Amino acid sequence: MRKYKLLIVDDEIEVRKGIINKVNWEKLGFEIVAEGENGQEALELFEKTLPDVVLTDIKMPFMDGLELSRRIKEKYPTTKIIVMTGFDEFEYAHKAIKLNVSEYLLRPISSEEITNILLKVKGQIDKEIAEKENVEALKEHYKKSIPVLREKFLISLITSGLDRKEIEQNSNNYDINLNGNEFMVSVISIDKKKKESNESGSDNEVLLREKGLLKFAVLNTTQEIVDKYNLGTVFLKDENIIILTVHGDKENEVIADKTFSAIEELKQVLEKFLKVTVTVGVGNVVKDVVLLRNSYENAVAALDYRIFMGKNKIIWIEDIEPVSVNKIVFDETKERTLTSGIKVGTKEEITSTIDKLFEDIIDSKASFKDYQIYIMEMLTTILKAARDSSVDIDEIFGVDHNLFVELYSLSGIEEAKGWFKDISVRIMNFIVKDRQDTYQHLVKKAKDYIKESYGNSDININEVCNYLHLSTTYFSFIFKKETKTTFVNYLTQVRMDAAKELLRTTNLKAFEIAEKVGYSEPNYFSYSFKKKFGVSPSEFRNSSK
């Protein structure tokens, strides 16, 4: 039987314990993952545990249950929320209904009442998951929604140089809306599942994987999210799912922000209902439909960075390579493999790639002229990879060093192979060092900004990312990598350190200090301070004298 995670929120510990003792949670199929004593704390616990159900009181300090419900539903719309209250007033019930709260309970609550409510909510979740896992329905949906000819056209649209007239004709024939002034391609790759020893998965989940239908389940879910956000078109290419975002004149939202919001929700839904994670490469924004090939190639290039950034990420090419360029035609697969090895690979991977490229020369028994063209294209690809990553070739090899001249001076294939390995590894090492320096510089700018602005109660991660011109996903990755902590934890630490200094060196009252360090609510400042240091602000001040 599935077990669903549940978070209990009430400001009275006796009430929480009373509810816990009233119900046989394991028998009902629930596991209590956390308890919160106010809405603010519950929101932090929710982010850590990602429960399926939240059982919350309404009247609580710092943040009430209705505001907590609103924030959870805004970011995690599939979460079920049960609201408890002793207020038998229409106003509360009306607000709860507007927030799409699953159930509304009046105190005192009996064991039978809460059991019935939990069974009802569990049934709703079971039904939602069953719909996602319906293998036969997924197969039928795929057959009806994406005819072969339509899919063939869409693949050609992002991989071949179709002319405008052909694009217009086929989009009309297959009822595909390509009317817009901005376009973007995203490539979704399903991460390989790591088998946990204590997690066998549902029968349908196993069947989806064994029958090779998992990508159709992901495709179906992606289509639902794309339709919800009115993004554009979804289709399959090989083992990946493609999102083609079309931004119209009447839209006010920025195309990238709209696409990222949809993909973030998609990742949450897939992980919750299908128990899978995905990595998404997002291409650059193009202004003309005939340039979609460029956006697609950059989305595929962004996916290569999962080797470095890890899976279960959204990777935007404009974060990694601010200036995207078109790739030359040099056996696209070989070019991408070599480029990926230099940008995000290891010394062993680069050595293996070059060995394979030279094996192909020997196996094909190419003429000397063909051999020259082949290695020229290899060198050009390497230098393009260096340029994309802002590598200063003169700094590595010297101002007067000409790699093309040196290439023609090589005496044979073995010498050439060793030479290519050497320059590739040297460029790769430069990129690794430069990337690390860039990370440190960005994190330093973020820290400086926080130290200057922590007194502003409205400061958040989006404000810092706008200042640095980075997406929140990329910033969170590099900030945690460099500082070993999250943005929120770092901001809290800066504020708490500042508060301690003010308590030691000034006679300001606690509410004045709270305002100076960025807390609009003095009570929550005192609560956070005591939670952090184990003493209240006044006790800390007295002990410092």
Secondary structure as GFF3:
##gff-version 3
##sequence-region A 1 545
A	DSSP	beta_strand	4	9	.	.	.	ID=ss1
A	DSSP	alpha_helix	13	22	.	.	.	ID=ss2
A	DSSP	alpha_helix	25	28	.	.	.	ID=ss3
A	DSSP	beta_strand	30	36	.	.	.	ID=ss4
A	DSSP	alpha_helix	39	49	.	.	.	ID=ss5
A	DSSP	beta_strand	53	57	.	.	.	ID=ss6
A	DSSP	alpha_helix	65	75	.	.	.	ID=ss7
A	DSSP	beta_strand	80	85	.	.	.	ID=ss8
A	DSSP	alpha_helix	90	98	.	.	.	ID=ss9
A	DSSP	beta_strand	103	106	.	.	.	ID=ss10
A	DSSP	alpha_helix	111	132	.	.	.	ID=ss11
A	DSSP	alpha_helix	135	145	.	.	.	ID=ss12
A	DSSP	alpha_helix	148	159	.	.	.	ID=ss13
A	DSSP	alpha_helix	164	173	.	.	.	ID=ss14
A	DSSP	beta_strand	182	190	.	.	.	ID=ss15
A	DSSP	alpha_helix	203	210	.	.	.	ID=ss16
A	DSSP	alpha_helix	214	229	.	.	.	ID=ss17
A	DSSP	beta_strand	232	237	.	.	.	ID=ss18
A	DSSP	beta_strand	240	247	.	.	.	ID=ss19
A	DSSP	alpha_helix	255	269	.	.	.	ID=ss20
A	DSSP	pi_helix	270	274	.	.	.	ID=ss21
A	DSSP	beta_strand	278	282	.	.	.	ID=ss22
A	DSSP	three_ten_helix	289	291	.	.	.	ID=ss23
A	DSSP	alpha_helix	292	304	.	.	.	ID=ss24
A	DSSP	alpha_helix	306	309	.	.	.	ID=ss25
A	DSSP	beta_strand	314	316	.	.	.	ID=ss26
A	DSSP	alpha_helix	317	320	.	.	.	ID=ss27
A	DSSP	alpha_helix	332	344	.	.	.	ID=ss28
A	DSSP	alpha_helix	347	364	.	.	.	ID=ss29
A	DSSP	alpha_helix	368	388	.	.	.	ID=ss30
A	DSSP	alpha_helix	393	397	.	.	.	ID=ss31
A	DSSP	alpha_helix	403	408	.	.	.	ID=ss32
A	DSSP	alpha_helix	413	453	.	.	.	ID=ss33
A	DSSP	alpha_helix	461	468	.	.	.	ID=ss34
A	DSSP	alpha_helix	472	483	.	.	.	ID=ss35
A	DSSP	alpha_helix	487	505	.	.	.	ID=ss36
A	DSSP	alpha_helix	510	516	.	.	.	ID=ss37
A	DSSP	alpha_helix	522	533	.	.	.	ID=ss38
A	DSSP	alpha_helix	537	544	.	.	.	ID=ss39
###
